Amino acid sequence: MAVTVDSFRAYLNPSPETTDEQLEGWLASARSEARTAGVREFSNNAQYDLFIKSLAAWYYDNRGLQVSGTYQATALETKKKMTDSFVLQLRYATEDPAPEISTEESEDE
């Protein structure tokens, strides 16, 4: 389940004026930061998806690069700790197992 613009929009709940192009830009930046940190892209890893959404949301929240006052130190420190935590776990992660389909479900199809 890769992160899509629609799933990111649902996660973020941005202002109505926010375009898909803007959302895609923040997602691309988050994926780039993850790669730079040594995290490979996963196609089915819930923790990776949350990491990408969280990073992209940070870019959205701080899109003007105008972080000031005591918030600045706290926001940057929090982002670094969050990123470090995800990176340490995801560097050695694998794809999530596919959900098992019960025999009842497969017989109904």
C-alpha positions as CSV (number, residue, x, y, z in Angstrom):
1,M,0.0,0.0,0.0
2,A,2.1,2.9,-1.2
3,V,1.2,6.4,-0.1
4,T,-0.9,8.2,-2.7
5,V,-2.0,11.8,-2.9
6,D,-5.5,10.8,-1.8
7,S,-4.3,8.8,1.2
8,F,-2.0,11.7,2.2
9,R,-4.8,14.2,1.8
10,A,-7.0,12.1,4.1
11,Y,-4.2,11.8,6.6
12,L,-3.3,15.5,6.5
13,N,-6.7,17.1,6.1
14,P,-5.2,20.2,4.5
15,S,-6.9,23.4,3.6
16,P,-9.2,23.2,0.6
17,E,-6.9,25.4,-1.5
18,T,-4.1,22.8,-1.3
19,T,-3.6,21.2,-4.7
20,D,-2.6,17.7,-5.6
21,E,0.6,19.1,-7.1
22,Q,1.6,20.6,-3.8
23,L,0.8,17.4,-1.9
24,E,2.8,15.4,-4.5
25,G,5.8,17.7,-4.0
26,W,5.8,17.2,-0.2
27,L,5.5,13.4,-0.7
28,A,8.3,13.4,-3.2
29,S,10.5,15.4,-0.7
30,A,9.7,13.0,2.1
31,R,10.6,10.0,-0.1
32,S,13.8,11.7,-1.1
33,E,14.7,12.4,2.5
34,A,14.0,8.8,3.4
35,R,16.3,7.6,0.6
36,T,19.0,10.0,1.7
37,A,18.8,8.6,5.2
38,G,19.3,5.0,3.8
39,V,15.7,3.8,3.9
40,R,14.6,2.0,0.8
41,E,11.2,2.4,-0.7
42,F,8.6,-0.2,0.4
43,S,5.5,-1.1,-1.5
44,N,3.8,-2.8,1.5
45,N,5.1,-1.6,4.9
46,A,2.7,0.3,7.2
47,Q,5.5,1.9,9.2
48,Y,7.2,3.2,6.0
49,D,3.9,4.7,4.9
50,L,3.4,6.4,8.2
51,F,7.0,7.7,8.1
52,I,6.4,9.2,4.6
53,K,3.1,10.8,5.6
54,S,4.7,12.2,8.8
55,L,7.7,13.7,7.0
56,A,5.4,15.1,4.2
57,A,3.1,16.6,6.9
58,W,6.1,18.3,8.5
59,Y,7.0,19.9,5.2
60,Y,3.4,21.0,4.8
61,D,3.3,22.5,8.4
62,N,6.6,24.3,7.8
63,R,6.2,25.1,4.2
64,G,7.2,28.7,4.6
65,L,10.5,27.8,6.3
66,Q,9.5,30.4,8.9
67,V,10.0,28.5,12.1
68,S,10.7,31.0,14.9
69,G,11.2,31.4,18.6
70,T,11.3,28.5,21.0
71,Y,9.1,26.5,18.6
72,Q,12.0,26.4,16.1
73,A,14.3,24.4,18.4
74,T,11.5,22.2,19.5
75,A,10.2,21.5,16.1
76,L,13.5,20.7,14.5
77,E,14.6,18.6,17.4
78,T,11.3,16.7,17.4
79,K,11.6,16.1,13.6
80,K,15.2,14.8,14.0
81,K,14.2,12.4,16.8
82,M,11.2,11.2,14.8
83,T,13.2,10.7,11.7
84,D,16.1,9.0,13.5
85,S,13.7,6.6,15.2
86,F,12.0,5.6,11.9
87,V,15.3,5.3,10.0
88,L,16.8,3.0,12.6
89,Q,13.8,0.7,12.4
90,L,13.2,0.8,8.6
91,R,16.8,0.3,7.5
92,Y,16.4,-3.4,8.4
93,A,12.6,-3.7,7.8
94,T,11.0,-6.0,5.3
95,E,7.7,-5.8,3.4
96,D,4.7,-6.5,5.6
97,P,3.2,-10.0,5.0
98,A,0.2,-10.1,2.7
99,P,-3.1,-10.4,4.5
100,E,-4.3,-14.0,4.6
101,I,-7.5,-14.7,2.8
102,S,-9.8,-17.1,4.5
103,T,-11.1,-20.0,2.5
104,E,-14.7,-18.6,3.0
105,E,-13.7,-15.4,1.3
106,S,-11.9,-17.1,-1.6
107,E,-14.9,-19.4,-2.2
108,D,-17.2,-16.4,-2.4
109,E,-15.2,-14.9,-5.3
